[in-house]
Amino acid sequence: MGRGKIAIKRIDNATNRQVTFSKRRGGLMKKARELAVLCDADVGLIVFSCTGRLYDFASSSIVPFVSMKSIIERYQEAGEEQCRLLNPVSEAKFWQREVTTLRQQVQNLHHNNRQLLGEELSNFTVRDLQLLQNQVEMSLTSIRNKKDQLLAEEILELNQKGSAVQTENIELRKKFNIAHQRNIELHKRLNSGESTSGEQATRTCKDPGESSTHRDSCVHIDLELSHKGDEDE
């Protein structure tokens, strides 16, 4: 048989009431934990027993007190925001408080900046000055480390670019040497071909059995070859 429904009313028996409270409290805590994990929600649960004992759960179990405090502050801010939406006067007062707070923060930042620059130190004790010096030295160390890191990265990048340019220069020099060698070989072949043509023309012109017209053409060829040789020079 299934369990009967329990009437939702105060349990008169103290023992039964305590047992029911322990069971229901455990189930409530379990549901809150599952809701926070499954839905990535910020959950805060606060339960006081009839004896005044506190039971609470916050979605962040690392620092429960801090997490619960932040959840309560968010709840209060949400409530204030809802009230501001319903009450324009309250909204105006809220923004006036925000402006005052921001002005005070700006003044504090300006004051701290002047102190870091070595100004307004008349009310400082030796301990305060030592703390300020340590803060400045830590800042300078951080700045120097960042500068050294950037310089090292720039030097590495320049070295890589230099290596790439050097490699490209070597490849271009090789191509130039190959082209120059081919040019020399072409000049040799051209000079060799012109000399052979000149010798053949000279031998032909010196043949006594040739006609005067052929000899004139040979002279003309010799003159053209001679003229071409002058141009090459």
PEWO-V421884 format. One record per residue. RES is the residue in three letters. OMEGA is omega in radians with two decimals (999 if undefined). Layout:
<<RES:OMEGA> <RES:OMEGA>>
This chain:
<<MET:3.12> <GLY:3.13> <ARG:3.11> <GLY:3.13> <LYS:3.11> <ILE:3.12> <ALA:-3.13> <ILE:3.08> <LYS:-3.09> <ARG:3.11> <ILE:-3.07> <ASP:-3.11> <ASN:-3.06> <ALA:-3.13> <THR:3.11> <ASN:3.13> <ARG:3.13> <GLN:3.11> <VAL:3.12> <THR:3.13> <PHE:-3.13> <SER:-3.13> <LYS:-3.11> <ARG:3.12> <ARG:3.10> <GLY:3.11> <GLY:3.12> <LEU:3.10> <MET:3.13> <LYS:3.12> <LYS:3.12> <ALA:3.13> <ARG:3.12> <GLU:3.12> <LEU:-3.14> <ALA:-3.09> <VAL:-3.06> <LEU:-3.03> <CYS:3.14> <ASP:-3.10> <ALA:3.02> <ASP:-3.05> <VAL:3.04> <GLY:-3.09> <LEU:3.13> <ILE:-3.13> <VAL:3.00> <PHE:3.11> <SER:3.13> <CYS:3.08> <THR:3.12> <GLY:3.13> <ARG:-3.07> <LEU:2.98> <TYR:-3.12> <ASP:3.08> <PHE:3.04> <ALA:-3.04> <SER:3.08> <SER:-3.09> <SER:-3.12> <ILE:3.08> <VAL:-3.01> <PRO:-3.08> <PHE:3.13> <VAL:-3.14> <SER:3.12> <MET:3.13> <LYS:3.13> <SER:3.12> <ILE:3.11> <ILE:3.12> <GLU:3.09> <ARG:3.12> <TYR:3.12> <GLN:3.11> <GLU:3.12> <ALA:3.10> <GLY:3.11> <GLU:3.13> <GLU:3.12> <GLN:3.09> <CYS:3.13> <ARG:3.13> <LEU:-3.14> <LEU:-3.07> <ASN:-3.14> <PRO:-3.13> <VAL:3.10> <SER:3.11> <GLU:3.12> <ALA:3.11> <LYS:3.12> <PHE:-3.13> <TRP:3.04> <GLN:3.09> <ARG:3.12> <GLU:3.12> <VAL:3.12> <THR:3.14> <THR:-3.14> <LEU:3.09> <ARG:3.12> <GLN:3.10> <GLN:3.11> <VAL:3.10> <GLN:3.12> <ASN:3.12> <LEU:3.10> <HIS:3.14> <HIS:3.12> <ASN:3.11> <ASN:3.11> <ARG:3.10> <GLN:3.10> <LEU:3.09> <LEU:3.09> <GLY:-3.13> <GLU:3.09> <GLU:-3.14> <LEU:-3.04> <SER:-3.10> <ASN:-3.10> <PHE:2.99> <THR:3.13> <VAL:3.13> <ARG:3.11> <ASP:3.12> <LEU:3.11> <GLN:3.10> <LEU:3.12> <LEU:3.10> <GLN:3.11> <ASN:3.12> <GLN:3.13> <VAL:3.14> <GLU:3.08> <MET:3.11> <SER:3.13> <LEU:3.10> <THR:3.11> <SER:3.14> <ILE:3.14> <ARG:3.13> <ASN:3.12> <LYS:3.12> <LYS:3.12> <ASP:3.11> <GLN:3.13> <LEU:3.12> <LEU:3.13> <ALA:3.12> <GLU:3.12> <GLU:3.12> <ILE:3.12> <LEU:3.13> <GLU:3.11> <LEU:3.10> <ASN:3.11> <GLN:3.10> <LYS:3.11> <GLY:3.10> <SER:3.13> <ALA:3.12> <VAL:3.13> <GLN:3.10> <THR:3.12> <GLU:3.12> <ASN:3.12> <ILE:3.13> <GLU:3.12> <LEU:3.12> <ARG:3.10> <LYS:3.12> <LYS:3.13> <PHE:3.13> <ASN:3.13> <ILE:3.14> <ALA:3.13> <HIS:3.12> <GLN:3.11> <ARG:3.13> <ASN:3.11> <ILE:3.14> <GLU:3.11> <LEU:3.09> <HIS:3.13> <LYS:3.13> <ARG:-3.14> <LEU:3.12> <ASN:3.13> <SER:3.13> <GLY:3.13> <GLU:3.13> <SER:3.13> <THR:3.14> <SER:3.13> <GLY:-3.14> <GLU:3.14> <GLN:-3.13> <ALA:-3.13> <THR:3.13> <ARG:-3.13> <THR:-3.11> <CYS:-3.12> <LYS:-3.13> <ASP:-3.05> <PRO:-3.10> <GLY:-3.09> <GLU:3.13> <SER:-3.14> <SER:3.13> <THR:3.12> <HIS:3.12> <ARG:3.09> <ASP:3.12> <SER:3.10> <CYS:3.11> <VAL:3.12> <HIS:3.11> <ILE:3.11> <ASP:3.13> <LEU:3.12> <GLU:3.13> <LEU:3.12> <SER:3.12> <HIS:3.13> <LYS:3.10> <GLY:3.10> <ASP:3.12> <GLU:3.11> <ASP:3.12> <GLU:999>>
